[in-house]
Amino acid sequence: MKIAVVAMGKIGLPLAVQFAEKGHDVVGVDVQQRVVDEVNKGNEPFPGEAFLDEKLKKLVPAGKLRATTDYADAIPDADAVVLVVPLFVNDETWEPDFGWMDDATRSLAAHLTKDTVISYETTLPVGTTRNRWKPLIEEISGLKEGEDFTLVFSPERVLTGRVFADLRRYPKLVGGLSAEGTAKGIELYEQLLDFDDRPDLPRPNGVWNMGTAEAAEMAKLAETTYRDVNIGLANQFGKFADKNGIDVYKVIDACNSQPYSHIHRPGIAVGGHCIPVYPRLYLWTDPDASIVRTARQANMTMPQYCVDQAASVLGDLKGQKIVVLGASYRGKVKETAFSGVFPTVKDLVDAGAEVTVHDPMFTDAELEKFGFTPYHIGEAVDGALLQADHPEYKDLGPNDLPGIRVLVDGRHVVDPANWEGVEVIVVGDGEAR
């Protein structure tokens, strides 16, 4: 098949590589000329995705994968078009910003030819595929869905850094605008993906028929919103444990020893492209979901809670030297999307602290681009807030942060025994040491 993948980002490019590895001819479309040039050289345009570079170096010279900025080059006569264009959410109103996706949809529709299956993989509010993309594509292309082309929704369910493994591990969910459309979407993905054996699943791993685009849209929102709500509950338990001298981690481990309990862990922040964003998309179509809204709002208070914990030891933070350990939203990933570093730094600055940021995955210049003052291990500080669970932080001690009086461990990483003379506060630990 000829397949076009729109957006060569951290999900789209590995998808394009996966499709090319299955023997199809793949053209990637991206608005960034630099990304296109790097792909066409067989180079990964961003680091950190396992196996991506070596796969590109085989597939591009073999002529199975190329990239372009021109929709007129990629879309006509394609058997399938897969879109993974980013969808943004307004931080204040929580409303989705469809700007980039609208532009991409208009561009593909302008060059669409008959008998193409179009699959959106970007996480969407329920009803978007049917009520937004279908009429827009029909209006611009002059073609009719169900007769001239097929439109389906099939959410990406992978994490950056392990995309190829996740594509095999998790079922591919597909829903169309009709039973016939869903069947065509299933047929498409069965030719694009391979799956691991999963005896733990209620049915065989593979491409799963979700019946409708709306069901597939909701499935992605539900699985990520569940995590945000669960973390919100864990944070609530953690705060209560702190007030009452209880180790919440012992409590959670005890609860989860029973098969009906799956409590997550408390922490300083919920970051990444997915968990802090998709509950807002769900709320856009279900504004009465009070549990979802409460959990999202509660999780957003955790950076300030951790700053307050530091202040409980240091007193007034004005003029105090505080380092935030970790700019990434999670350990071992060079990515700052919705990272807790941003609200944590803001709350510290608002309190008058002199704030620096350290992250072993980022250069000083990269940290400065975010507006941060870089910290170097060995420089004197009054306190530290551990924001990302990089493995490098596990073995830190007081000698690495001279003068430190308090460490707020927002990720339950350090061993307090290694921090003699320092007050170590672990979120939910219930005890400062």
MARNU-763886 format. One record per residue (C-alpha): residue number from 1; residue in one letter; chain; z, y, x. Coordinates in Angstrom, 3 decimals, decimal comma. Each point is the difference from the previous one (the first is absolute). Example, Ala and Ser with C-alpha at 12.3 -4.5 7.8 and 13.67 -1.06 7.14 Angstrom:
REM residues 2
> num:residu:chaine:pz:py:px
> 1:a:A:7,800:-4,500:12,300 $
> 2:s:A:-0,660:3,440:1,370 $
This chain:
REM residues 433
> num:residu:chaine:pz:py:px
> 1:m:A:0,000:0,000:0,000 $
> 2:k:A:-0,325:3,657:0,911 $
> 3:i:A:3,416:1,599:-0,415 $
> 4:a:A:1,011:3,646:0,312 $
> 5:v:A:3,639:0,852:0,724 $
> 6:v:A:0,906:3,605:-0,740 $
> 7:a:A:2,699:1,451:2,309 $
> 8:m:A:0,457:-1,523:3,451 $
> 9:g:A:3,746:0,536:0,191 $
> 10:k:A:2,848:-2,341:0,884 $
> 11:i:A:-0,784:-2,206:-2,997 $
> 12:g:A:-3,723:0,583:-0,513 $
> 13:l:A:-1,111:-0,807:3,535 $
> 14:p:A:1,843:-3,344:0,213 $
> 15:l:A:-1,456:-0,852:-3,432 $
> 16:a:A:-3,501:0,774:1,261 $
> 17:v:A:0,647:-2,209:3,026 $
> 18:q:A:1,257:-2,815:-2,225 $
> 19:f:A:-3,113:0,157:-2,157 $
> 20:a:A:-2,273:0,045:3,051 $
> 21:e:A:1,822:-3,006:1,462 $
> 22:k:A:-0,904:-1,925:-3,150 $
> 23:g:A:-3,666:0,531:0,870 $
> 24:h:A:-0,867:2,996:-2,152 $
> 25:d:A:-1,804:3,159:1,145 $
> 26:v:A:2,526:2,828:-0,241 $
> 27:v:A:-0,478:3,759:0,148 $
> 28:g:A:3,096:2,182:0,184 $
> 29:v:A:-0,044:3,556:-1,324 $
> 30:d:A:2,373:2,654:1,288 $
> 31:v:A:0,056:3,796:-0,044 $
> 32:q:A:1,348:0,151:3,566 $
> 33:q:A:-2,780:-0,084:2,576 $
> 34:r:A:2,468:-1,021:2,717 $
> 35:v:A:0,987:-3,121:-1,918 $
> 36:v:A:-3,632:-0,894:-0,639 $
> 37:d:A:-0,904:0,462:3,675 $
> 38:e:A:2,890:-2,135:1,219 $
> 39:v:A:-0,782:-2,811:-2,423 $
> 40:n:A:-3,663:0,010:1,013 $
> 41:k:A:1,106:-0,331:3,639 $
> 42:g:A:2,066:-3,036:-0,954 $
> 43:n:A:3,283:1,825:0,635 $
> 44:e:A:3,019:0,186:-2,290 $
> 45:p:A:0,447:3,661:-1,017 $
> 46:f:A:3,757:-0,418:-0,426 $
> 47:p:A:2,441:-2,279:1,839 $
> 48:g:A:2,416:-2,586:-1,288 $
> 49:e:A:-2,002:-2,337:-2,249 $
> 50:a:A:0,271:-3,569:1,260 $
> 51:f:A:-3,343:-1,565:1,009 $
> 52:l:A:-2,046:2,987:-1,189 $
> 53:d:A:-1,351:1,099:3,377 $
> 54:e:A:-1,144:-3,455:1,072 $
> 55:k:A:-1,669:-0,649:-3,346 $
> 56:l:A:-1,866:3,326:0,128 $
> 57:k:A:-1,267:-0,807:3,475 $
> 58:k:A:-1,609:-3,178:-1,351 $
> 59:l:A:-1,293:1,147:-3,385 $
> 60:v:A:-1,502:3,389:0,875 $
> 61:p:A:-2,242:-1,239:2,855 $
> 62:a:A:-1,017:-2,921:-2,231 $
> 63:g:A:-1,318:2,461:-2,584 $
> 64:k:A:2,356:-1,157:-2,772 $
> 65:l:A:1,922:3,276:-0,262 $
> 66:r:A:-0,924:3,645:0,421 $
> 67:a:A:1,289:3,330:-1,263 $
> 68:t:A:-1,552:3,194:-1,354 $
> 69:t:A:0,938:3,297:-1,608 $
> 70:d:A:-3,019:-0,236:-2,329 $
> 71:y:A:0,473:-1,504:-3,471 $
> 72:a:A:-3,791:-0,079:-0,415 $
> 73:d:A:-0,104:-2,432:2,911 $
> 74:a:A:2,784:-2,301:-1,178 $
> 75:i:A:-0,041:-0,161:-3,806 $
> 76:p:A:-3,575:-0,701:-1,221 $
> 77:d:A:-0,736:-3,700:-0,532 $
> 78:a:A:3,561:-1,020:0,908 $
> 79:d:A:1,199:-3,162:-1,706 $
> 80:a:A:3,509:1,365:0,042 $
> 81:v:A:1,828:3,267:0,729 $
> 82:v:A:3,708:-0,100:0,836 $
> 83:l:A:1,960:3,272:0,000 $
> 84:v:A:3,268:0,544:1,860 $
> 85:v:A:0,055:3,813:-0,095 $
> 86:p:A:3,474:1,601:0,160 $
> 87:l:A:1,659:1,251:-3,177 $
> 88:f:A:2,614:2,688:0,522 $
> 89:v:A:2,987:0,987:-2,116 $
> 90:n:A:1,329:3,537:-0,342 $
> 91:d:A:3,476:0,112:1,544 $
> 92:e:A:1,312:2,463:-2,580 $
> 93:t:A:-1,661:-1,035:-3,275 $
> 94:w:A:-0,465:-3,710:0,869 $
> 95:e:A:-3,497:0,219:-1,501 $
> 96:p:A:-2,845:-1,931:1,667 $
> 97:d:A:-2,594:1,991:1,901 $
> 98:f:A:-3,331:-1,752:-0,530 $
> 99:g:A:-1,960:2,487:2,114 $
> 100:w:A:-1,178:-2,311:2,766 $
> 101:m:A:-0,590:-2,920:-2,367 $
> 102:d:A:-1,974:2,165:-2,432 $
> 103:d:A:-2,227:1,193:2,850 $
> 104:a:A:-0,578:-3,541:1,260 $
> 105:t:A:-0,720:-1,272:-3,511 $
> 106:r:A:-2,527:2,764:-0,656 $
> 107:s:A:-1,712:-0,694:3,319 $
> 108:l:A:-0,318:-3,728:-0,596 $
> 109:a:A:-1,112:0,512:-3,608 $
> 110:a:A:-2,777:2,339:1,135 $
> 111:h:A:-1,522:-2,822:2,050 $
> 112:l:A:0,953:-3,020:-2,111 $
> 113:t:A:-2,676:-2,550:-0,823 $
> 114:k:A:0,062:-2,826:-2,528 $
> 115:d:A:1,895:-3,271:0,268 $
> 116:t:A:2,795:1,295:2,226 $
> 117:v:A:3,634:-1,058:-0,352 $
> 118:i:A:2,312:2,958:0,651 $
> 119:s:A:3,600:-0,802:0,868 $
> 120:y:A:2,767:2,560:0,378 $
> 121:e:A:2,824:-1,177:2,273 $
> 122:t:A:1,960:3,264:0,210 $
> 123:t:A:3,189:-0,194:-2,076 $
> 124:l:A:-0,564:1,862:-3,279 $
> 125:p:A:1,885:1,050:-3,137 $
> 126:v:A:-0,565:-2,448:-2,845 $
> 127:g:A:-3,231:0,756:-1,850 $
> 128:t:A:-1,728:1,911:2,807 $
> 129:t:A:-2,772:-2,528:0,632 $
> 130:r:A:-1,066:-0,094:-3,639 $
> 131:n:A:0,687:3,579:-1,052 $
> 132:r:A:-0,855:1,981:3,133 $
> 133:w:A:-2,349:-1,935:2,263 $
> 134:k:A:-2,180:-1,676:-2,637 $
> 135:p:A:-1,088:3,198:-1,810 $
> 136:l:A:-0,387:1,914:3,269 $
> 137:i:A:-2,226:-2,649:1,568 $
> 138:e:A:-2,042:-0,405:-3,180 $
> 139:e:A:-0,526:3,736:-0,374 $
> 140:i:A:-1,219:0,564:3,562 $
> 141:s:A:-1,949:-3,229:0,527 $
> 142:g:A:-1,590:-0,234:-3,432 $
> 143:l:A:0,895:-3,693:0,042 $
> 144:k:A:2,172:-1,871:-2,491 $
> 145:e:A:3,008:-2,079:1,005 $
> 146:g:A:-0,258:-3,593:-1,176 $
> 147:e:A:-3,786:0,173:-0,108 $
> 148:d:A:-1,186:1,689:3,202 $
> 149:f:A:3,105:-0,264:2,185 $
> 150:t:A:3,481:-1,576:-0,081 $
> 151:l:A:3,266:1,837:0,556 $
> 152:v:A:3,254:-1,774:0,933 $
> 153:f:A:3,408:0,818:1,436 $
> 154:s:A:1,474:-2,165:2,751 $
> 155:p:A:2,991:1,556:1,774 $
> 156:e:A:0,514:-0,266:3,744 $
> 157:r:A:3,269:-1,822:0,682 $
> 158:v:A:0,265:0,188:3,781 $
> 159:l:A:2,094:1,771:2,615 $
> 160:t:A:-1,531:1,824:2,936 $
> 161:g:A:0,400:-1,935:3,210 $
> 162:r:A:-0,408:-3,375:-1,706 $
> 163:v:A:-2,912:0,501:-2,401 $
> 164:f:A:-1,932:-3,150:0,924 $
> 165:a:A:3,072:-2,229:-0,400 $
> 166:d:A:0,906:1,618:-3,321 $
> 167:l:A:-3,540:-0,432:-1,360 $
> 168:r:A:0,459:-3,744:0,428 $
> 169:r:A:3,602:-0,170:-1,179 $
> 170:y:A:-0,034:1,901:-3,285 $
> 171:p:A:-2,048:-0,762:-3,129 $
> 172:k:A:-2,859:2,407:-0,676 $
> 173:l:A:0,484:1,551:-3,436 $
> 174:v:A:-3,146:0,906:-1,950 $
> 175:g:A:-0,442:1,606:-3,399 $
> 176:g:A:-3,166:1,402:-1,564 $
> 177:l:A:-0,972:1,943:-3,101 $
> 178:s:A:-1,161:-3,184:-1,729 $
> 179:a:A:0,344:-3,745:0,450 $
> 180:e:A:-3,488:-0,090:1,491 $
> 181:g:A:0,828:2,812:2,393 $
> 182:t:A:3,202:-1,695:1,124 $
> 183:a:A:-1,947:-3,198:0,674 $
> 184:k:A:-2,460:1,871:2,199 $
> 185:g:A:2,855:1,603:1,916 $
> 186:i:A:1,611:-3,390:0,560 $
> 187:e:A:-3,310:-1,444:1,182 $
> 188:l:A:-0,351:2,885:2,459 $
> 189:y:A:3,408:-0,370:1,615 $
> 190:e:A:-0,283:-3,766:0,207 $
> 191:q:A:-2,890:0,632:2,386 $
> 192:l:A:1,940:2,548:2,035 $
> 193:l:A:3,444:-1,507:0,585 $
> 194:d:A:1,766:-3,153:1,165 $
> 195:f:A:3,545:-0,911:-1,005 $
> 196:d:A:2,983:-1,812:1,463 $
> 197:d:A:1,525:-2,874:-1,892 $
> 198:r:A:2,995:1,301:-1,974 $
> 199:p:A:1,939:-2,835:-1,663 $
> 200:d:A:2,643:2,565:-0,990 $
> 201:l:A:-2,359:1,704:-2,467 $
> 202:p:A:-0,209:-0,906:-3,710 $
> 203:r:A:-3,749:-0,629:0,391 $
> 204:p:A:-2,299:-0,539:2,990 $
> 205:n:A:-0,416:2,879:2,386 $
> 206:g:A:-3,364:1,739:-0,306 $
> 207:v:A:-1,699:2,530:-2,267 $
> 208:w:A:2,097:0,393:-3,143 $
> 209:n:A:-1,463:1,055:-3,335 $
> 210:m:A:2,101:2,874:-1,353 $
> 211:g:A:-2,078:0,234:-3,184 $
> 212:t:A:-0,406:3,773:0,000 $
> 213:a:A:-0,156:2,877:2,452 $
> 214:e:A:3,149:1,388:-1,622 $
> 215:a:A:1,966:-3,162:0,765 $
> 216:a:A:-1,171:0,063:3,622 $
> 217:e:A:0,905:3,696:0,271 $
> 218:m:A:3,448:-0,617:-1,422 $
> 219:a:A:0,630:-3,001:2,248 $
> 220:k:A:-0,316:2,099:3,152 $
> 221:l:A:2,151:2,778:-1,429 $
> 222:a:A:2,611:-2,469:-1,231 $
> 223:e:A:0,422:-1,900:3,260 $
> 224:t:A:0,541:3,197:1,998 $
> 225:t:A:2,084:1,782:-2,636 $
> 226:y:A:2,261:-3,051:-0,124 $
> 227:r:A:0,759:0,501:3,678 $
> 228:d:A:0,798:3,687:-0,435 $
> 229:v:A:2,327:-0,740:-2,922 $
> 230:n:A:1,626:-2,856:1,907 $
> 231:i:A:0,559:2,221:3,043 $
> 232:g:A:1,442:2,666:-2,296 $
> 233:l:A:2,480:-2,556:-1,293 $
> 234:a:A:0,853:-1,089:3,552 $
> 235:n:A:0,572:3,632:0,980 $
> 236:q:A:2,307:0,438:-2,982 $
> 237:f:A:1,944:-3,072:1,068 $
> 238:g:A:0,064:1,311:3,577 $
> 239:k:A:1,471:3,351:-0,993 $
> 240:f:A:2,669:-1,702:-2,100 $
> 241:a:A:0,811:-2,358:2,865 $
> 242:d:A:0,356:2,936:2,379 $
> 243:k:A:2,553:1,617:-2,306 $
> 244:n:A:2,006:-3,167:-0,431 $
> 245:g:A:0,023:-1,503:3,484 $
> 246:i:A:-2,279:-2,896:-0,909 $
> 247:d:A:-2,741:-1,469:2,218 $
> 248:v:A:-2,948:0,013:-2,398 $
> 249:y:A:-2,072:-2,225:2,298 $
> 250:k:A:2,494:-2,834:-0,396 $
> 251:v:A:-0,095:0,604:-3,738 $
> 252:i:A:-3,814:-0,053:-0,147 $
> 253:d:A:-0,256:-3,118:2,167 $
> 254:a:A:2,510:-1,722:-2,278 $
> 255:c:A:-1,902:1,033:-3,121 $
> 256:n:A:-3,354:-1,082:1,407 $
> 257:s:A:1,326:-3,449:0,829 $
> 258:q:A:-0,459:-0,665:-3,701 $
> 259:p:A:-3,706:-0,408:-0,950 $
> 260:y:A:0,043:2,546:-2,815 $
> 261:s:A:1,031:2,932:2,205 $
> 262:h:A:-2,400:1,845:2,288 $
> 263:i:A:1,808:3,235:0,878 $
> 264:h:A:-1,684:2,106:2,690 $
> 265:r:A:1,762:1,980:2,735 $
> 266:p:A:1,220:3,613:-0,139 $
> 267:g:A:-1,416:2,514:2,449 $
> 268:i:A:-0,633:3,588:1,006 $
> 269:a:A:-3,442:0,260:-1,619 $
> 270:v:A:-2,840:-1,772:-1,778 $
> 271:g:A:-3,279:0,788:1,740 $
> 272:g:A:-3,598:-1,110:0,326 $
> 273:h:A:-3,142:0,361:-2,063 $
> 274:c:A:1,228:-2,265:-2,790 $
> 275:i:A:3,638:-0,200:-1,075 $
> 276:p:A:0,802:3,727:-0,289 $
> 277:v:A:-3,394:0,776:-1,589 $
> 278:y:A:-0,880:-2,675:-2,537 $
> 279:p:A:3,075:0,444:-2,228 $
> 280:r:A:-1,259:3,545:-0,561 $
> 281:l:A:-3,406:-1,355:-1,030 $
> 282:y:A:1,733:-2,350:-2,399 $
> 283:l:A:2,047:2,866:-1,448 $
> 284:w:A:-3,185:1,986:-0,553 $
> 285:t:A:-1,036:-2,501:-2,671 $
> 286:d:A:3,506:-1,067:-1,071 $
> 287:p:A:2,103:3,198:0,124 $
> 288:d:A:2,789:-1,659:-2,015 $
> 289:a:A:0,759:-2,466:2,812 $
> 290:s:A:3,435:1,473:0,676 $
> 291:i:A:1,094:-2,815:2,315 $
> 292:v:A:-3,001:0,594:2,250 $
> 293:r:A:0,539:3,760:0,062 $
> 294:t:A:3,725:-0,294:0,737 $
> 295:a:A:-0,554:-2,419:2,887 $
> 296:r:A:-2,718:2,171:1,553 $
> 297:q:A:2,163:3,092:-0,227 $
> 298:a:A:3,025:-1,866:1,361 $
> 299:n:A:-1,925:-1,315:2,998 $
> 300:m:A:-1,145:3,521:0,816 $
> 301:t:A:3,646:1,052:0,478 $
> 302:m:A:0,712:-2,477:2,800 $
> 303:p:A:-1,049:2,200:2,960 $
> 304:q:A:2,437:2,697:-1,152 $
> 305:y:A:2,678:-2,660:-0,519 $
> 306:c:A:-0,387:-1,089:3,621 $
> 307:v:A:0,086:3,595:1,234 $
> 308:d:A:3,225:0,450:-1,947 $
> 309:q:A:1,385:-3,110:1,670 $
> 310:a:A:-0,633:1,556:3,404 $
> 311:a:A:1,646:3,232:-1,142 $
> 312:s:A:3,071:-1,952:-1,118 $
> 313:v:A:0,639:-0,669:3,692 $
> 314:l:A:-1,441:3,072:1,716 $
> 315:g:A:1,006:2,573:-2,592 $
> 316:d:A:-2,289:3,004:-0,293 $
> 317:l:A:-3,391:-1,059:1,417 $
> 318:k:A:-0,997:3,532:0,947 $
> 319:g:A:-0,999:0,013:3,654 $
> 320:q:A:0,640:-3,728:0,387 $
> 321:k:A:-2,617:-1,968:1,935 $
> 322:i:A:-1,228:-2,834:-2,222 $
> 323:v:A:-2,755:-2,463:0,841 $
> 324:v:A:-1,868:-1,937:-2,685 $
> 325:l:A:-0,946:-3,388:1,398 $
> 326:g:A:-3,330:-1,091:-1,437 $
> 327:a:A:-2,895:1,962:-1,451 $
> 328:s:A:-1,765:-3,047:-1,457 $
> 329:y:A:0,749:-1,012:-3,567 $
> 330:r:A:0,900:-3,509:1,204 $
> 331:g:A:0,532:-1,774:3,286 $
> 332:k:A:-2,862:-1,105:2,246 $
> 333:v:A:-2,575:1,995:-1,990 $
> 334:k:A:-1,548:3,210:1,265 $
> 335:e:A:-0,252:1,644:-3,401 $
> 336:t:A:1,890:2,925:-1,526 $
> 337:a:A:-1,249:-0,106:-3,607 $
> 338:f:A:2,897:1,228:-2,152 $
> 339:s:A:2,326:-0,800:2,868 $
> 340:g:A:3,664:0,815:-0,380 $
> 341:v:A:-0,232:2,020:3,208 $
> 342:f:A:-1,352:3,005:-1,892 $
> 343:p:A:2,812:0,483:-2,568 $
> 344:t:A:2,602:-1,014:2,592 $
> 345:v:A:-1,162:2,650:2,460 $
> 346:k:A:-0,239:2,578:-2,795 $
> 347:d:A:3,529:-0,712:-1,245 $
> 348:l:A:1,379:0,244:3,548 $
> 349:v:A:-1,842:3,246:0,681 $
> 350:d:A:1,239:1,406:-3,321 $
> 351:a:A:3,531:-0,822:1,187 $
> 352:g:A:-0,582:2,020:3,176 $
> 353:a:A:-0,279:-2,905:2,449 $
> 354:e:A:-2,166:0,050:3,107 $
> 355:v:A:-2,259:-2,946:-0,816 $
> 356:t:A:-2,099:-2,169:2,277 $
> 357:v:A:-2,000:-3,141:-0,800 $
> 358:h:A:-0,569:-3,135:2,053 $
> 359:d:A:-2,439:-2,816:-0,603 $
> 360:p:A:-1,197:-2,516:2,625 $
> 361:m:A:-3,369:-0,311:-1,734 $
> 362:f:A:-0,858:3,719:0,116 $
> 363:t:A:-0,722:2,333:2,911 $
> 364:d:A:1,659:3,383:0,284 $
> 365:a:A:-3,276:1,650:-0,996 $
> 366:e:A:-0,270:-2,161:-3,096 $
> 367:l:A:3,555:0,820:-1,066 $
> 368:e:A:-0,639:3,693:0,595 $
> 369:k:A:-3,003:-0,139:-2,341 $
> 370:f:A:2,470:-0,844:-2,769 $
> 371:g:A:2,036:3,060:0,936 $
> 372:f:A:2,730:-2,048:1,699 $
> 373:t:A:1,746:0,695:3,299 $
> 374:p:A:-0,243:-3,240:2,024 $
> 375:y:A:3,159:-1,641:1,280 $
> 376:h:A:0,205:-1,989:3,231 $
> 377:i:A:2,537:-2,749:0,527 $
> 378:g:A:2,747:1,298:2,258 $
> 379:e:A:0,139:3,522:-1,395 $
> 380:a:A:3,374:1,181:-1,328 $
> 381:v:A:0,604:-0,115:-3,762 $
> 382:d:A:2,900:0,352:-2,405 $
> 383:g:A:-1,295:-2,511:-2,526 $
> 384:a:A:-2,869:-2,260:-0,978 $
> 385:l:A:-1,524:-1,296:-3,228 $
> 386:l:A:-1,922:-3,259:0,343 $
> 387:q:A:-2,939:0,277:-2,390 $
> 388:a:A:-2,454:-2,757:1,048 $
> 389:d:A:0,940:-3,529:1,005 $
> 390:h:A:-2,015:-0,180:3,219 $
> 391:p:A:1,220:-2,938:2,119 $
> 392:e:A:0,516:2,361:2,948 $
> 393:y:A:2,949:1,548:-1,813 $
> 394:k:A:1,952:-3,214:-0,313 $
> 395:d:A:1,122:0,087:3,638 $
> 396:l:A:0,806:3,706:0,252 $
> 397:g:A:3,512:1,049:0,958 $
> 398:p:A:2,066:3,151:0,604 $
> 399:n:A:-1,302:0,377:3,553 $
> 400:d:A:-3,515:0,439:-1,410 $
> 401:l:A:1,114:2,926:-2,165 $
> 402:p:A:2,580:1,852:2,149 $
> 403:g:A:2,664:1,878:-1,930 $
> 404:i:A:-0,691:-1,744:-3,319 $
> 405:r:A:2,952:-0,041:-2,388 $
> 406:v:A:-1,569:-1,502:-3,136 $
> 407:l:A:-2,883:-2,345:-0,689 $
> 408:v:A:-1,124:-0,434:-3,599 $
> 409:d:A:-1,956:-3,259:-0,048 $
> 410:g:A:-2,261:0,314:-3,014 $
> 411:r:A:-1,645:-3,391:0,560 $
> 412:h:A:2,874:-2,341:0,945 $
> 413:v:A:-1,466:-0,491:3,483 $
> 414:v:A:2,651:0,593:2,655 $
> 415:d:A:3,029:-2,033:0,958 $
> 416:p:A:3,006:2,334:-0,339 $
> 417:a:A:1,716:-1,961:2,777 $
> 418:n:A:-2,504:1,510:2,446 $
> 419:w:A:1,054:3,540:-0,939 $
> 420:e:A:3,568:0,231:1,270 $
> 421:g:A:1,444:3,458:-0,527 $
> 422:v:A:-2,680:0,959:-2,538 $
> 423:e:A:0,484:0,081:-3,741 $
> 424:v:A:-2,700:-2,298:-1,367 $
> 425:i:A:-0,766:0,334:-3,719 $
> 426:v:A:-2,269:-2,641:-1,494 $
> 427:v:A:-1,281:0,766:-3,489 $
> 428:g:A:1,865:-2,382:-2,311 $
> 429:d:A:2,203:-1,396:2,736 $
> 430:g:A:3,095:1,428:-1,618 $
> 431:e:A:1,644:0,810:3,317 $
> 432:a:A:-0,533:2,578:2,729 $
> 433:r:A:0,645:-1,391:3,489 $
